[in-house]
Amino acid sequence: MSAEISFIGLFLEASLLVKLVMIFLMVLSVAAWTVIFQRQKALKQAQQQAQRFEDKFWSGVDLNRLYQELSARGDRNTGLELMFTNGFREYVRLSKSSRSADAVMDGSYRAMRVALSREVDKLEQHLPMLASIGSTSPYIGLFGTVWGIMNSFIALGSVQHATLNMVAPGIAEALIATAMGLFAAIPAVIFYNRFSTRVEKLENSYANFMDEFSSILHRQAHSQENGQ
């Protein structure tokens, strides 16, 4: 491929506005891949942490011992660990008062629900950016293409005999903007859908654990209430 029709050559020959569009799309592409790698790592860690905690929780470990162990870690708890510590802490605090078992369970469930909401927000961090890049990049690229083709035809209007060699470079450099828009949008859309599915699965896993743990605490609360 000659220098006249190379990517760099076409970029340099494009109008100022089309160049700005291409540069902006390149920035969006870099931002999208940065988010993709960051979210991939974060969701993988969240899945592994959830699996480890569930394996330990359902192994028959004493809940008081598990709570003390996790509480000693301070603010490093995330995911199911944070939901467990928040729910169990509220359960213990309310159990020491004279409130009914239902009131104790309501307080514990609300504490876990707040933790669940915060963890889901963390998992969904930057996903709206991927959605925005995926939905707007093709239109931004199309705008650059339309502008470039429009300028090419305006330039041809001042020429008496137009040839393919005169039209092709201008159209080619304009179409690069559309190609770059698709290059930025396609990975963003694919990984947004993939990450959204993984977040939904993690959220369902968190919610299921919350319901199962609430059932355990509910039995203990009613057992203590009946024993008084």
Buried (B, 14 or more C-beta within 10 A) or exposed (E): EEEEEEBEBBBEBBBEBBBEBBEBBEEBBEBBBEBBEEBBEBBEEBBEBBEEBBEBBEEEEEBEEBBEBBEEEEEEBBBBBBBBBBBBBBBBEBBEEEBEBEEBBBBBBEBBBBBBEBBBEEBBEBBEBBBBBBEBBBEBBBBBBBBBBEBBEEEEEEEEEEEEEEBEBBBBBBBBBBBBBBBBBBBBBEBBEBBBEBBEEBBEBBBEBBEEBBEEBBEBBBEEBEEE
